[in-house]
Amino acid sequence: MTTPADLPMDDDLFIDGEARPLPKPKGDLIHRRMYDVQVYREALNRMRLRGTVTDRKPAGTYFEDASGPLTIHHMVVDLVVDFPTMEIVEAEVLLETLPHAGCRTIEPHYNQLVGMSIARGFSKRVRELFGGPRGCTHTTALLLAMAPAAIQATWSMRKLSETSEQVAPPLPVKPTPEQLRHHFAFNINTCHIWAEDGVNITAVTNGEPLDPPLWASRRLEKLGRDPSEWGS
């Protein structure tokens, strides 16, 4: 049986409506920072998050005779997260490309991530434990970028539970308003669309159907299917 992991993750950027490209910036590129977070389902109740942050300078920035770009930072964070509790059960930080020999001495400090929830309150706790002189500024910034990826991955875990014996069962065919609100608990007050007193949560609380995501409608139409299939 083909699983999502067997399929290529090609670029499928969805743009709502006509593309609105920004004009090409004037001047020369002088710096590039890249974040990458990948989430893997390692077991029925385990996700592994592998995150990297990389800072790169164009050729010639520091050394005129250099022919290629120069990486000045490359940090890796590896987290194993329990699902559905979202508790971090393993954590490893590797400072691979760094400016000072003493930078790596802070790596063990990030073992304090074990036992923390990567859901609500994570960003505040990360800043308290690892902000400023208590950590590596680049690694801490990467951690803050990894938390939303973990939350997004829970939707994949729940969707996959519809075809496997997963620990977090999917919603019943006719969920109650309470079940729906619990299902969307991670979303509440995360942005203006999901404000507690906003239209989405109000609809969920009242048991009203939500419109399918725009990207889902687009993909279903591309497949020749009815967007109303979403969520059915």
C-alpha positions in Angstrom: 0.0 0.0 0.0 1.3 3.4 -0.9 1.7 5.7 2.1 2.2 9.5 2.1 5.9 9.0 2.8 6.3 7.1 -0.5 5.1 10.1 -2.5 7.4 13.0 -3.7 7.0 16.3 -1.9 7.3 18.4 -5.0 6.6 22.1 -4.9 2.9 22.7 -5.1 2.6 26.3 -4.0 -1.1 27.3 -3.8 -1.8 31.0 -4.4 -5.4 32.2 -3.7 -6.4 34.0 -6.8 -4.0 35.6 -9.2 -0.3 35.6 -8.3 0.9 38.9 -6.8 4.6 38.8 -7.2 6.7 41.4 -5.4 9.2 43.2 -7.6 12.7 41.9 -7.5 14.6 43.7 -4.7 17.1 46.3 -5.9 20.7 45.9 -5.0 22.8 42.8 -4.3 21.9 39.9 -2.0 24.0 40.2 1.1 22.7 37.6 3.5 20.4 34.5 3.5 18.9 32.8 6.5 17.1 29.5 5.9 14.9 27.6 8.3 13.8 24.0 7.5 11.6 21.8 9.7 10.7 18.3 8.7 8.3 16.1 10.8 8.3 12.3 10.6 5.8 9.8 12.0 8.1 7.3 13.7 5.5 5.3 15.6 1.8 5.3 16.3 2.4 7.7 19.1 5.7 9.4 18.1 6.7 12.2 15.9 10.3 13.2 15.2 11.0 16.9 14.3 14.3 17.6 12.6 15.0 21.3 12.3 17.9 23.3 10.9 18.8 27.0 10.7 21.5 28.1 8.3 23.0 31.6 7.7 24.9 32.1 4.5 26.9 35.0 3.0 27.4 35.4 -0.8 30.8 34.8 -2.3 33.2 37.6 -1.9 31.5 39.1 1.3 34.5 38.4 3.5 37.0 37.0 1.1 37.3 38.6 -2.3 38.9 35.6 -3.9 36.3 33.1 -2.7 34.2 31.5 -5.5 31.4 30.1 -3.4 29.0 31.2 -0.6 30.1 31.0 3.0 28.0 29.3 5.7 28.5 31.1 9.0 25.8 29.3 11.1 24.3 25.8 10.9 22.4 24.5 13.8 20.3 21.3 14.1 17.6 20.5 16.6 16.2 16.9 16.8 13.1 16.4 18.9 11.0 13.3 19.6 7.4 14.3 20.6 4.7 12.1 22.1 1.4 12.1 20.3 -1.3 13.2 21.2 0.1 14.7 24.5 2.7 16.7 22.6 5.3 16.2 25.3 9.0 16.2 24.2 10.5 12.9 25.2 13.9 13.3 23.5 16.0 16.3 22.5 19.3 16.8 20.9 21.0 20.0 19.7 24.0 20.1 17.4 25.8 23.3 16.6 27.6 22.3 13.4 28.8 25.5 11.9 29.6 28.1 14.6 31.7 31.3 15.1 33.4 30.4 18.4 34.9 27.2 19.8 33.0 27.7 23.1 29.6 27.8 21.4 29.1 24.1 21.7 29.3 24.2 25.5 25.6 25.3 25.5 24.3 22.2 23.7 23.6 20.1 26.9 21.6 23.0 28.3 18.9 22.2 25.8 18.3 18.8 27.5 15.8 20.8 29.6 13.4 20.5 26.6 12.6 17.0 27.7 9.3 16.9 29.5 8.1 20.2 28.1 4.9 20.4 26.0 5.6 21.7 22.5 2.0 23.0 22.3 0.6 25.9 24.4 3.1 27.9 26.4 6.1 26.5 24.6 7.3 29.8 23.1 7.2 31.6 26.5 9.0 28.7 28.2 11.7 28.5 25.6 12.4 32.2 26.0 12.6 31.8 29.7 15.0 28.9 29.6 17.1 29.7 26.5 16.7 33.3 25.8 19.7 35.8 25.7 22.7 34.6 27.6 21.0 31.3 28.6 21.3 29.8 25.2 22.3 30.1 21.5 20.2 32.8 19.9 20.1 31.0 16.6 19.1 27.6 18.1 16.4 29.3 20.2 15.0 31.0 17.2 14.9 27.6 15.4 13.0 26.1 18.3 10.3 28.8 18.1 9.9 28.0 14.4 9.6 24.3 15.1 6.6 24.4 17.4 4.1 25.5 14.7 5.4 22.7 12.5 4.6 20.2 15.3 1.1 21.5 15.5 0.6 21.3 11.8 1.9 17.7 11.8 -0.8 16.7 14.3 -3.4 17.1 11.5 -1.4 14.6 9.4 -1.3 12.2 12.4 -5.0 12.5 12.9 -5.8 12.0 9.2 -3.6 9.0 9.1 -5.5 7.5 12.0 -8.5 7.1 9.7 -6.6 4.2 8.0 -4.6 2.8 10.9 -4.9 1.9 14.6 -3.8 5.3 15.8 -3.9 6.4 19.4 -5.9 9.5 18.5 -9.1 8.4 16.7 -10.7 10.6 14.1 -13.9 12.5 14.7 -17.1 10.5 14.6 -19.3 10.9 11.6 -21.6 13.3 13.5 -19.5 14.9 16.2 -21.0 17.0 19.0 -20.1 20.7 19.3 -18.0 19.7 22.3 -16.0 17.1 20.3 -15.5 19.7 17.5 -14.3 22.3 19.9 -11.8 19.9 21.5 -10.7 18.8 18.0 -9.9 22.4 17.1 -8.5 23.3 20.6 -4.9 23.9 19.2 -6.3 26.5 16.8 -8.1 28.7 19.4 -6.6 32.2 19.6 -3.6 31.3 17.4 -4.6 33.9 14.8 -7.4 36.3 13.9 -9.2 33.7 11.9 -9.3 31.4 14.9 -10.1 34.0 17.6 -12.2 32.6 20.4 -15.0 34.9 19.5 -14.4 34.7 15.8 -16.5 33.2 13.0 -14.7 29.8 12.9 -14.9 29.0 16.6 -18.4 30.3 16.7 -19.4 28.0 13.9 -17.6 25.1 15.5 -19.3 25.7 18.9 -22.7 26.0 17.2 -22.2 22.7 15.3 -22.1 24.5 11.9 -19.9 23.2 9.1 -16.7 25.0 8.2 -15.8 25.7 4.6 -13.1 23.5 3.3 -9.6 25.1 3.2 -9.0 26.9 -0.1 -6.1 24.6 -0.9 -8.3 21.5 -0.3 -11.0 22.9 -2.7 -8.3 23.6 -5.3 -6.9 20.0 -5.1 -10.3 18.4 -5.2 -11.3 20.4 -8.2 -8.0 19.4 -9.9 -8.9 15.8 -9.2 -12.3 16.3 -10.7 -14.0 15.9 -7.4 -16.5 18.0 -5.5 -15.0 20.2 -2.8 -17.9 19.3 -0.5 -16.2 15.9 -0.1 -13.9 17.6 2.4 -14.6 16.5 5.9 -17.2 14.0 4.8 
